[in-house]
Amino acid sequence: MLCNEQIITCHFCFESFEIYLEIDPSFNGNNSDIFDCKVCCNPNMVNVIVSDGEIVSLSISSGN
């Protein structure tokens, strides 16, 4: 597993914070996870599309 550090912007308060995504180098596909904002504590759903272990697309939406 590779630990991929990302800076995302909260869907609710628009503050930036750091998350860590564990991605297998051979993974291809979609994955979703919930991360609570480090500022306002609201849940952010992070959707990633991965190709050969590399993030191709990352989007943030409400985790409610």
N, C-alpha and C positions, 0 to 999 in steps of 0.2 A: 504494500500500500504506500502510495505517495501522499504526503500531507501538503495540500495546496492552500496557501494563505490567500484570502481574498478580502478586499475592502468593499463593503456594500453600503448602500444608503437606505435607511429605514423607510419603509412604506408609510409610516405614520408621522414621525417627527422630522424626517429628512436629514437626520444626523448620520454621519458615517461611522461605521465601526467594523472591526476585524472579525472574520470567521475563518475556520479551518475546515476544509473538505478533504476527506480521505478518498482517494481515487486509485483503483487498481490500474496499473499501466496497460493492461490488455482490455479494459472495459470499453464497451461501445453501447450507447443508449442514453436513456433519460433517467434522472434521479431527482427526487424532491426531499427536502428536509426543512424543519422549522428551527429558526434561531430567534431567541428573544433579543430585542434591542438592548444594548448595553446602557442606553440613555433613558428611554421611556418604558422599557420592559415589555412592550407589545410584541406579539409573535409575527415574525416575517417568514413567509414561505419562500424558500430559495429553490428554483427549478433550474437544473443544469442539463445541458446536452453535451455528451462526451463522445469523442472519437479517438480511439487508440490511446486512452488515458489522458487526453488533452481536452480542456474545456473549450467547446465551440461556441456555446451560448449560455448566458446566465441571466435569469430574470427574477425580480422580487415582487411578491404580491402579499396581500393580507393573509396571515396564517390563522385567522378566526374562522 
